[in-house]
Amino acid sequence: MVDGACPNTVCRLPDRAFSRLYTVSESADETWDLIYRFKYGEEKELAEQLGRMLVDYLQDRRAELERFDHLTTTALYIGPQARRLWDYLQLIQDAAQRIDPSWPFATDLIAKVRPTGRFLGIGVDDRRVIAEGELRDALQVPDPSRVEGRRVLVIDDAYSEGFTLREMARALRQAGAVEVAGLVFARRKGT
């Protein structure tokens, strides 16, 4: 936050679609380094450490977060022409579920059915075009009855501008979710 205001692009939009953003770690640089090693360096054993961080955060805020009916990960595309052939977010969620199965972790609430443009290394305007076009068109809620009337907490690795979370929340809300919030490991200053 800068002067009490969110510096990220989507926070300033009137139609952000999500109610709130929770952040696991206040040490954004340190946590991003861990995520980067896990996600891009394919140090898959770090899923356990990240899963523990997630569970610790959930347990510390149980009174506030237990109102969510489902905790699910951001939809990733794993298929033909995918850049990454493993679901790094699902590995973290699986680890968290092993550590504390009392949380309502859910899979397959939302799906990304094809690859989309990459956000890494491009400007804000280009990210927004991809999000509101390719990403929006690639998202599906396979079984709307699972989210209808429910509160969903979407887990992601990092939040920079917020376009991905906005599109996930938008799709889930259109499918009937009454609330969608985000939970990220690191919040990076928007550009």
QUIBEL-V74765 format. One line per field, one symbol per residue. burial: I if it has 9 or more other C-alpha atoms within 8 Angstrom, else O. Layout:
burial = ???
This chain:
burial = OOOOOOIIIIIIOOOIIIOOIOIIOOOIOOIIOIIIIIIOOOOOOIIIOIIIIIIOIIOOOOOOOOOIIIIIIIIOIIOOOIOOOOIIIOIIIIIIIOIOOOOOIOOOIIIIOOIOOOOOOOOOOOIIIIIIOIIIOIIIIOOIOOIIOIIIIIIIIIIIIIIOIIIIIIIIIOIIIIIIIIIIIIIOOOO
